[in-house]
Amino acid sequence: MSDTPTRPARPSRRPAPPAVRRLPVAPALRLSRPSDTWFKPALSVVVASAVPHLTLLALGRLDLVIYTMAGSLCALYGHGLPYVRRARAVAGVVLGMAAGLAVSLTTASLTGSTAVLIAVGALLAAAQKAVCDATRIGPPGHVIFTFVSSAALFAPQRPEQIPGHLALTLGAGAFAWLVALAPALVRREGPERRAVARALEAAAACAADPGPRTRGAAAAAVHAAWQCLLASGRPTPVRRSLERLVVHAEAAFATPGPGAGGAEPDLLRDWAARPRARGPVPVPPPAPGTAAELYGIDAERAAMRGPDGRRAARRALLGRLGPGSPLLPVAVRTLAGCALAGYLCAALGVGRPYWAIVTAASLYQANVTLSWNRTLQRTLGNLVGVLVFAAVLPLSRTGPLALVCCCLFFSFAAEALITRNYWLGSVAVTPMALLVLEFGGAHPAGELIGDRVLDTVLGAVAGFLAAVLVTNRRATGRVERALDAAERARAEAERTCADPASAPADRDRARRTLTAGLVELREAGDTAAGEWWQRALPEQRLLAVERAGHRTLAATAHRRGSVDGTTSTAHAPSNGAA
């Protein structure tokens, strides 16, 4: 044998995940079930648009439709929010829409340079994307803002016309605000009912088939229901019953499985169906800790509405818009993609390349994989939509009323179809956007169709190229911050649960904080998993922290039942990571 000492074997390294991930095609185009509230934005935008459209028709000024439509489209927002919060959110949307339109009109009145107009359009699209993501307003998010501001950039404008055009937008926006809030006169707890119904359905799915995905979905739905109830108005008997139902949903997902202390899946599904109907909300039997939970909710609601709560909300918003925000790379992608798409179209002779800017802006989702899905959907939908436009153009040119009716029909169809799949909704959005140009005068059909096809293809290619080249290495950093926050929330929940002197409201608040942390962790993990060009995710730690957090939730639910003196068959597992 040789006297040469043998080197110790180097530990095998786990191969790094590929920087480029597989891009699916068929799943991106697959149809899903429509949203349970698809008809609300669809009807709202038709009503909010019909009154200004018909008024302008009666006055013989359909050329001003683009300005009233900017305000009417605000009726698409806020349908998942309770009415107290919806009033503020839609008012903010109207003001934001008017601000973007003012910048576009002012720029259009001062310069005719296509290069400058494209630059301003790209900057506006990036700013609108960042603000909408930070405030989490949507759907439809920033795309409507970008559509209005980009189209206005390339419309002829004189400085003296701007105040009147903005007044039309604000007037139509005020009417859209009334339309968005009108259902409160019939059923003021409607959004809360739907949020609680979704939480009960998700909890039933988790109780019937416990697993990481169903548990994560149930946690997200329960968290959303609590947030909706916290943001609603003063407590009413209906809201009290809804809060009790969420307590049961929370118990079901915290300790899922037969005999785990939560309600049975069939009972949860029955409870979920009844709030959606117009009848009374079911009044469930008291769950362990219900009284303490409702006390904690009242205290938390009061804190959110106080000065400290409002300051904390402002700090959180500024943090999502700050220099270290994980939203910044997506905004930079939007800026680069919209600018590249606009300049490419301009170089190829398109006089008003606003549709390329809108196409590129619409692609940017949370990560590259989702942006790829949206690229396929947008391209297919726009190309099919161009064919639909060619088919309906002769009908729309039979008279002004026919043009108005066609636009209203496609507005409704877009919202009715878009929740099935984005590409299906784009089939209706494209002819509606092209028909809007007809209000200012007839254009050659071949020119409209050719420009739109070119804008769509170049916008999609340039937009996705920017998504690939502009890296988002902050996605992994967001996961690491979410991991630290979830671990801190779990430690705090364990401490308050183990401390006999802690108030029940503090224990429930700690449990809700832990739930919110787990929801953020799952969202951050899913976002980073579809991102390119980043360091490897701490997958083992993510799985361990998520499991430990769910075990702590189960333990706190068991502890809550024990403190109330109720008998539970649930086993409270240890809080260590699996």
Solvent accessible surface area in square Angstrom, and as a share of the most:
residue,aa,sasa,rsa
1,M,237,1.06
2,S,87,0.56
3,D,144,0.75
4,T,99,0.57
5,P,114,0.72
6,T,127,0.74
7,R,222,0.81
8,P,118,0.74
9,A,100,0.77
10,R,210,0.77
11,P,120,0.75
12,S,112,0.73
13,R,213,0.78
14,R,170,0.62
15,P,116,0.73
16,A,83,0.65
17,P,57,0.36
18,P,93,0.58
19,A,43,0.33
20,V,76,0.44
21,R,56,0.20
22,R,199,0.73
23,L,45,0.22
24,P,23,0.14
25,V,81,0.47
26,A,65,0.50
27,P,73,0.46
28,A,5,0.04
29,L,52,0.26
30,R,152,0.55
31,L,78,0.39
32,S,62,0.40
33,R,214,0.78
34,P,63,0.40
35,S,40,0.26
36,D,58,0.30
37,T,20,0.12
38,W,77,0.27
39,F,82,0.34
40,K,48,0.20
41,P,22,0.14
42,A,0,0.00
43,L,93,0.46
44,S,12,0.08
45,V,3,0.02
46,V,33,0.19
47,V,73,0.42
48,A,0,0.00
49,S,3,0.02
50,A,20,0.15
51,V,75,0.43
52,P,15,0.10
53,H,1,0.00
54,L,81,0.41
55,T,69,0.40
56,L,10,0.05
57,L,47,0.23
58,A,89,0.69
59,L,123,0.61
60,G,60,0.58
61,R,111,0.40
62,L,23,0.11
63,D,65,0.34
64,L,25,0.12
65,V,0,0.00
66,I,41,0.21
67,Y,12,0.05
68,T,6,0.04
69,M,7,0.03
70,A,0,0.00
71,G,0,0.00
72,S,0,0.00
73,L,7,0.04
74,C,0,0.00
75,A,0,0.00
76,L,11,0.05
77,Y,0,0.00
78,G,8,0.08
79,H,23,0.10
80,G,55,0.53
81,L,37,0.19
82,P,3,0.02
83,Y,26,0.10
84,V,64,0.37
85,R,98,0.36
86,R,3,0.01
87,A,25,0.19
88,R,153,0.56
89,A,24,0.19
90,V,0,0.00
91,A,40,0.31
92,G,39,0.38
93,V,7,0.04
94,V,12,0.07
95,L,118,0.59
96,G,33,0.32
97,M,3,0.01
98,A,12,0.09
99,A,58,0.45
100,G,9,0.08
101,L,1,0.01
102,A,28,0.22
103,V,68,0.39
104,S,0,0.00
105,L,0,0.00
106,T,59,0.34
107,T,20,0.11
108,A,16,0.12
109,S,23,0.15
110,L,134,0.67
111,T,40,0.23
112,G,74,0.71
113,S,48,0.31
114,T,48,0.28
115,A,54,0.42
116,V,68,0.39
117,L,11,0.06
118,I,0,0.00
119,A,38,0.30
120,V,29,0.17
121,G,1,0.01
122,A,1,0.00
123,L,103,0.51
124,L,24,0.12
125,A,0,0.00
126,A,12,0.09
127,A,54,0.42
128,Q,20,0.09
129,K,13,0.06
130,A,20,0.15
131,V,74,0.42
132,C,9,0.05
133,D,44,0.23
134,A,0,0.00
135,T,53,0.31
136,R,159,0.58
137,I,28,0.14
138,G,38,0.36
139,P,121,0.76
140,P,42,0.26
141,G,13,0.12
142,H,9,0.04
143,V,24,0.14
144,I,26,0.13
145,F,15,0.06
146,T,1,0.00
147,F,22,0.09
148,V,7,0.04
149,S,2,0.02
150,S,1,0.00
151,A,13,0.10
152,A,0,0.00
153,L,2,0.01
154,F,17,0.07
155,A,18,0.14
156,P,123,0.77
157,Q,18,0.08
158,R,134,0.49
159,P,76,0.48
160,E,118,0.53
161,Q,53,0.24
162,I,22,0.11
163,P,92,0.58
164,G,41,0.40
165,H,20,0.09
166,L,35,0.17
167,A,61,0.47
168,L,53,0.26
169,T,0,0.00
170,L,77,0.38
171,G,43,0.42
172,A,7,0.05
173,G,0,0.00
174,A,56,0.43
175,F,60,0.25
176,A,0,0.00
177,W,81,0.29
178,L,105,0.52
179,V,20,0.11
180,A,1,0.00
181,L,28,0.14
182,A,47,0.36
183,P,52,0.33
184,A,30,0.23
185,L,162,0.81
186,V,109,0.62
187,R,49,0.18
188,R,116,0.42
189,E,13,0.06
190,G,1,0.01
191,P,3,0.02
192,E,0,0.00
193,R,14,0.05
194,R,16,0.06
195,A,10,0.08
196,V,0,0.00
197,A,0,0.00
198,R,92,0.34
199,A,0,0.00
200,L,0,0.00
201,E,73,0.33
202,A,19,0.15
203,A,0,0.00
204,A,0,0.00
205,A,46,0.35
206,C,0,0.00
207,A,7,0.06
208,A,58,0.45
209,D,95,0.49
210,P,61,0.38
211,G,21,0.20
212,P,96,0.60
213,R,160,0.58
214,T,36,0.21
215,R,50,0.18
216,G,13,0.13
217,A,58,0.45
218,A,0,0.00
219,A,2,0.02
220,A,41,0.32
221,A,19,0.15
222,V,0,0.00
223,H,41,0.18
224,A,55,0.42
225,A,0,0.00
226,W,4,0.01
227,Q,68,0.30
228,C,11,0.07
229,L,0,0.00
230,L,2,0.01
231,A,14,0.11
232,S,0,0.00
233,G,9,0.09
234,R,154,0.56
235,P,51,0.32
236,T,4,0.02
237,P,113,0.71
238,V,42,0.24
239,R,17,0.06
240,R,58,0.21
241,S,10,0.07
242,L,0,0.00
243,E,0,0.00
244,R,74,0.27
245,L,0,0.00
246,V,0,0.00
247,V,0,0.00
248,H,20,0.09
249,A,0,0.00
250,E,3,0.01
251,A,12,0.09
252,A,1,0.01
253,F,1,0.00
254,A,3,0.02
255,T,14,0.08
256,P,22,0.14
257,G,18,0.18
258,P,130,0.82
259,G,48,0.46
260,A,16,0.13
261,G,48,0.46
262,G,25,0.24
263,A,17,0.14
264,E,97,0.43
265,P,27,0.17
266,D,107,0.55
267,L,76,0.38
268,L,0,0.00
269,R,110,0.40
270,D,68,0.35
271,W,14,0.05
272,A,1,0.01
273,A,60,0.47
274,R,105,0.38
275,P,0,0.00
276,R,70,0.26
277,A,54,0.42
278,R,184,0.67
279,G,32,0.31
280,P,116,0.73
281,V,12,0.07
282,P,4,0.02
283,V,111,0.64
284,P,7,0.04
285,P,83,0.52
286,P,117,0.74
287,A,10,0.08
288,P,41,0.26
289,G,2,0.02
290,T,11,0.06
291,A,85,0.66
292,A,24,0.19
293,E,0,0.00
294,L,15,0.08
295,Y,146,0.55
296,G,0,0.00
297,I,0,0.00
298,D,46,0.24
299,A,35,0.27
300,E,31,0.14
301,R,10,0.04
302,A,67,0.52
303,A,63,0.49
304,M,82,0.37
305,R,106,0.39
306,G,18,0.18
307,P,81,0.51
308,D,99,0.51
309,G,18,0.17
310,R,124,0.45
311,R,106,0.39
312,A,45,0.35
313,A,63,0.49
314,R,136,0.50
315,R,155,0.57
316,A,49,0.38
317,L,55,0.27
318,L,119,0.59
319,G,50,0.48
320,R,70,0.26
321,L,73,0.36
322,G,18,0.17
323,P,121,0.76
324,G,54,0.52
325,S,3,0.02
326,P,34,0.21
327,L,42,0.21
328,L,75,0.37
329,P,13,0.08
330,V,8,0.05
331,A,10,0.08
332,V,63,0.36
333,R,2,0.01
334,T,0,0.00
335,L,62,0.31
336,A,40,0.31
337,G,0,0.00
338,C,0,0.00
339,A,21,0.16
340,L,68,0.34
341,A,0,0.00
342,G,0,0.00
343,Y,90,0.34
344,L,67,0.34
345,C,0,0.00
346,A,33,0.26
347,A,86,0.66
348,L,109,0.54
349,G,65,0.62
350,V,9,0.05
351,G,54,0.52
352,R,91,0.33
353,P,0,0.00
354,Y,10,0.04
355,W,2,0.01
356,A,0,0.00
357,I,0,0.00
358,V,2,0.01
359,T,0,0.00
360,A,0,0.00
361,A,0,0.00
362,S,0,0.00
363,L,1,0.00
364,Y,1,0.01
365,Q,44,0.20
366,A,45,0.35
367,N,4,0.02
368,V,0,0.00
369,T,27,0.15
370,L,80,0.40
371,S,1,0.00
372,W,51,0.18
373,N,28,0.14
374,R,51,0.19
375,T,12,0.07
376,L,39,0.20
377,Q,20,0.09
378,R,6,0.02
379,T,33,0.19
380,L,63,0.31
381,G,0,0.00
382,N,0,0.00
383,L,62,0.31
384,V,51,0.29
385,G,0,0.00
386,V,4,0.02
387,L,126,0.63
388,V,44,0.25
389,F,0,0.00
390,A,44,0.34
391,A,78,0.60
392,V,30,0.17
393,L,9,0.04
394,P,90,0.56
395,L,106,0.53
396,S,3,0.02
397,R,104,0.38
398,T,99,0.58
399,G,24,0.23
400,P,78,0.49
401,L,99,0.49
402,A,25,0.20
403,L,15,0.07
404,V,0,0.00
405,C,68,0.41
406,C,13,0.08
407,C,1,0.00
408,L,26,0.13
409,F,127,0.53
410,F,13,0.05
411,S,8,0.05
412,F,65,0.27
413,A,15,0.12
414,A,4,0.03
415,E,29,0.13
416,A,20,0.16
417,L,59,0.29
418,I,51,0.26
419,T,49,0.29
420,R,79,0.29
421,N,16,0.08
422,Y,30,0.11
423,W,48,0.17
424,L,35,0.17
425,G,0,0.00
426,S,2,0.01
427,V,22,0.13
428,A,4,0.03
429,V,36,0.21
430,T,0,0.00
431,P,0,0.00
432,M,16,0.07
433,A,2,0.01
434,L,1,0.00
435,L,0,0.00
436,V,14,0.08
437,L,31,0.16
438,E,14,0.06
439,F,16,0.07
440,G,61,0.59
441,G,33,0.32
442,A,80,0.62
443,H,51,0.23
444,P,84,0.53
445,A,36,0.28
446,G,59,0.57
447,E,100,0.45
448,L,16,0.08
449,I,43,0.22
450,G,38,0.36
451,D,49,0.25
452,R,9,0.03
453,V,52,0.30
454,L,58,0.29
455,D,4,0.02
456,T,0,0.00
457,V,61,0.35
458,L,29,0.15
459,G,0,0.00
460,A,5,0.04
461,V,91,0.52
462,A,1,0.00
463,G,0,0.00
464,F,31,0.13
465,L,83,0.41
466,A,7,0.05
467,A,0,0.00
468,V,21,0.12
469,L,121,0.60
470,V,32,0.19
471,T,54,0.32
472,N,4,0.02
473,R,138,0.50
474,R,83,0.30
475,A,3,0.02
476,T,1,0.00
477,G,12,0.11
478,R,38,0.14
479,V,0,0.00
480,E,60,0.27
481,R,124,0.45
482,A,5,0.04
483,L,0,0.00
484,D,58,0.30
485,A,41,0.32
486,A,1,0.01
487,E,59,0.27
488,R,158,0.58
489,A,12,0.09
490,R,51,0.19
491,A,59,0.45
492,E,72,0.32
493,A,2,0.01
494,E,46,0.20
495,R,135,0.49
496,T,6,0.04
497,C,19,0.12
498,A,78,0.61
499,D,49,0.25
500,P,113,0.71
501,A,92,0.72
502,S,17,0.11
503,A,45,0.35
504,P,61,0.38
505,A,6,0.05
506,D,61,0.32
507,R,34,0.12
508,D,4,0.02
509,R,80,0.29
510,A,10,0.07
511,R,5,0.02
512,R,13,0.05
513,T,74,0.43
514,L,0,0.00
515,T,3,0.02
516,A,31,0.24
517,G,13,0.13
518,L,4,0.02
519,V,29,0.17
520,E,55,0.25
521,L,0,0.00
522,R,56,0.20
523,E,84,0.38
524,A,0,0.00
525,G,5,0.05
526,D,58,0.30
527,T,16,0.09
528,A,0,0.00
529,A,51,0.39
530,G,10,0.09
531,E,0,0.00
532,W,16,0.06
533,W,82,0.29
534,Q,26,0.12
535,R,122,0.45
536,A,57,0.44
537,L,27,0.13
538,P,37,0.23
539,E,88,0.39
540,Q,121,0.54
541,R,88,0.32
542,L,17,0.08
543,L,66,0.33
544,A,25,0.19
545,V,9,0.05
546,E,8,0.04
547,R,103,0.38
548,A,1,0.01
549,G,1,0.01
550,H,13,0.06
551,R,78,0.28
552,T,1,0.00
553,L,2,0.01
554,A,6,0.05
555,A,16,0.13
556,T,13,0.08
557,A,14,0.11
558,H,53,0.24
559,R,79,0.29
560,R,20,0.07
561,G,2,0.02
562,S,57,0.37
563,V,67,0.39
564,D,74,0.38
565,G,67,0.64
566,T,60,0.35
567,T,137,0.80
568,S,40,0.26
569,T,110,0.64
570,A,12,0.09
571,H,153,0.68
572,A,37,0.28
573,P,39,0.25
574,S,80,0.52
575,N,48,0.25
576,G,42,0.40
577,A,61,0.47
578,A,70,0.54
